């Protein structure tokens, strides 16, 4: 999961070195936290949240392909 998210977000970001992803697994749930540079936040979220919604759908599709019981949560963390 983390590799797919890393590839997608680094392709979108103008500062790919600032992309940070943490992955925690609790049973059948994978929690991903994504942090990007403040100027890339709008690019990752997209117009009306369409980009982040699409990224979440891709992660869900991959989770279903790997294991039908696996759930994925993606949280976008704001850097201060």
Backbone bond lengths (Angstrom), bond angles and torsions (degrees), N, CA, C in turn:
res aa  C-N    CA-C-N  psi(-1)  N-CA   C-N-CA  omega(-1)  CA-C   N-CA-C  phi
1 X - - - 1.451 - - 1.524 111.30 -
2 X 1.314 114.46 -47.73 1.456 119.75 -176.46 1.535 110.85 -61.17
3 X 1.321 117.10 -38.38 1.462 120.76 -178.95 1.521 111.81 -65.35
4 X 1.317 116.80 -42.23 1.466 121.12 178.77 1.527 110.18 -63.68
5 X 1.321 117.37 -47.30 1.460 121.56 179.74 1.527 110.42 -62.29
6 X 1.314 117.25 -41.41 1.459 122.06 179.08 1.530 110.59 -60.55
7 X 1.315 117.44 -45.26 1.464 122.08 -179.66 1.531 111.27 -62.86
8 X 1.319 116.78 -46.02 1.470 121.06 -177.43 1.523 110.76 -64.85
9 X 1.320 117.23 -50.24 1.463 121.16 -174.02 1.524 111.34 -69.43
10 X 1.320 118.14 -40.11 1.462 119.80 178.48 1.525 111.63 -66.09
11 X 1.325 117.58 -27.43 1.460 121.14 175.77 1.524 111.23 -70.23
12 X 1.324 117.15 -30.56 1.465 122.04 -178.87 1.528 113.10 -85.85
13 X 1.305 117.27 -33.38 1.466 122.43 -170.03 1.522 112.40 -76.75
14 X 1.326 115.42 144.67 1.464 120.56 174.54 1.532 110.73 -81.23
15 X 1.331 116.44 -21.49 1.467 122.37 175.67 1.531 108.79 -122.56
16 X 1.336 116.90 78.68 1.474 119.32 -176.80 1.525 114.03 -64.37
17 X 1.339 117.42 -21.61 1.464 119.79 178.80 1.522 112.41 -69.79
18 X 1.330 117.60 -20.85 1.462 121.91 -178.36 1.534 112.62 -85.81
19 X 1.323 117.38 -5.79 1.469 121.09 -178.85 1.525 109.24 -73.45
20 X 1.336 115.36 126.05 1.465 121.36 177.32 1.518 109.01 -129.30
21 X 1.327 115.90 132.29 1.459 121.25 -178.87 1.516 108.52 -130.05
22 X 1.333 115.61 130.15 1.461 120.21 173.15 1.521 107.67 -116.52
23 X 1.313 115.16 141.00 1.466 121.40 -177.26 1.520 108.92 -125.22
24 X 1.326 116.10 127.34 1.463 122.28 176.62 1.520 108.31 -126.26
25 X 1.305 116.49 133.84 1.456 120.94 179.56 1.519 109.19 -113.17
26 X 1.324 115.92 127.28 1.464 122.85 177.34 1.524 107.44 -128.07
27 X 1.316 116.25 97.45 1.461 119.67 -179.03 1.520 110.96 65.23
28 X 1.329 117.24 -119.54 1.461 122.66 179.98 1.520 112.27 -96.69
29 X 1.319 117.94 17.55 1.460 121.71 -178.58 1.521 110.11 -121.14
30 X 1.335 115.77 131.36 1.455 122.23 175.49 1.526 107.33 -110.32
31 X 1.326 116.22 120.44 1.461 121.93 178.07 1.519 108.82 -104.38
32 X 1.330 116.15 119.67 1.455 122.23 179.03 1.519 109.06 -111.52
33 X 1.328 116.65 132.67 1.459 122.08 175.16 1.515 107.61 -115.79
34 X 1.327 115.67 126.99 1.452 122.31 -175.94 1.520 109.94 -115.14
35 X 1.312 115.77 131.11 1.452 121.91 177.54 1.521 108.04 -128.31
36 X 1.338 116.93 129.86 1.460 122.01 178.69 1.526 108.87 -129.22
37 X 1.322 116.44 169.86 1.461 121.31 176.23 1.528 108.78 -62.71
38 X 1.337 117.58 147.11 1.471 120.18 -177.96 1.530 114.11 -55.19
39 X 1.336 117.58 -35.20 1.461 119.19 -179.90 1.528 113.07 -74.42
40 X 1.332 117.79 -15.84 1.463 121.70 177.52 1.524 112.67 -93.68
41 X 1.323 117.43 -7.63 1.462 121.11 -177.03 1.529 111.52 -57.96
42 X 1.312 117.60 -44.44 1.463 121.02 179.85 1.513 112.80 -64.59
43 X 1.323 116.96 -36.02 1.465 121.21 179.11 1.524 110.61 -67.12
44 X 1.320 117.33 -39.63 1.467 121.49 -178.84 1.526 110.72 -72.61
45 X 1.326 117.11 -38.64 1.466 120.38 179.45 1.523 110.66 -72.54
46 X 1.324 116.88 -45.47 1.455 121.29 178.88 1.515 112.30 80.78
47 X 1.306 115.15 173.10 1.459 121.38 -179.09 1.527 109.55 -67.68
48 X 1.308 116.09 123.01 1.472 123.48 -177.52 1.521 112.98 57.68
49 X 1.330 117.62 22.76 1.459 121.01 177.82 1.518 114.51 78.61
50 X 1.320 117.62 15.13 1.460 120.43 -176.07 1.522 113.14 -66.88
51 X 1.322 117.85 -37.92 1.463 120.27 -176.93 1.521 111.20 -68.52
52 X 1.329 117.59 -48.44 1.467 120.04 -179.81 1.528 110.93 -65.06
53 X 1.315 117.31 -34.54 1.464 121.73 176.92 1.534 110.28 -64.61
54 X 1.323 116.65 -41.34 1.464 120.90 178.62 1.526 111.32 -66.96
55 X 1.322 116.93 -39.52 1.467 120.51 177.51 1.526 109.77 -62.05
56 X 1.330 116.79 -42.83 1.473 120.52 178.22 1.524 111.01 -61.32
57 X 1.336 117.06 -41.06 1.467 120.38 179.19 1.519 111.55 -65.06
58 X 1.325 117.93 -38.42 1.464 120.79 176.52 1.525 111.23 -63.46
59 X 1.320 116.80 -41.66 1.469 120.50 178.59 1.523 111.06 -64.76
60 X 1.322 116.90 -39.83 1.468 121.07 178.13 1.521 110.45 -64.64
61 X 1.333 116.92 -41.54 1.466 120.58 179.06 1.525 111.05 -63.36
62 X 1.321 117.05 -40.92 1.465 120.40 177.94 1.523 110.90 -66.15
63 X 1.330 116.70 -39.80 1.466 120.59 179.09 1.522 110.40 -63.27
64 X 1.322 116.87 -40.79 1.466 120.18 179.29 1.528 111.22 -67.50
65 X 1.325 117.41 -33.35 1.457 120.83 178.32 1.525 111.55 -69.65
66 X 1.332 116.88 -35.89 1.460 121.30 -179.61 1.524 112.23 -78.31
67 X 1.339 115.76 -44.98 1.457 120.81 -175.39 1.526 107.42 -156.93
68 X 1.306 117.76 120.19 1.464 120.69 -174.20 1.528 113.46 -65.61
69 X 1.326 118.73 -17.97 1.467 121.61 -179.42 1.522 113.23 -95.24
70 X 1.323 117.47 -3.40 1.455 122.01 -175.59 1.522 111.17 -78.39
71 X 1.337 116.15 133.57 1.470 122.21 177.16 1.523 108.47 -114.29
72 X 1.332 116.07 145.89 1.461 121.43 -178.09 1.519 109.27 -126.57
73 X 1.331 116.09 131.98 1.467 122.57 173.86 1.515 107.70 -120.61
74 X 1.338 116.61 130.53 1.458 121.52 177.31 1.527 108.92 -117.95
75 X 1.324 115.55 122.03 1.462 121.70 178.55 1.520 108.60 -114.73
76 X 1.319 116.18 131.34 1.449 122.23 176.61 1.527 107.60 -95.27
77 X 1.337 115.88 117.47 1.453 122.40 -175.88 1.529 109.21 -98.78
78 X 1.324 116.07 129.02 1.461 121.56 179.91 1.525 109.63 -83.52
79 X 1.327 116.21 128.75 1.464 122.14 177.91 1.514 108.39 -88.08
80 X 1.317 116.53 134.43 1.476 120.30 -178.70 1.501 111.03 -102.27
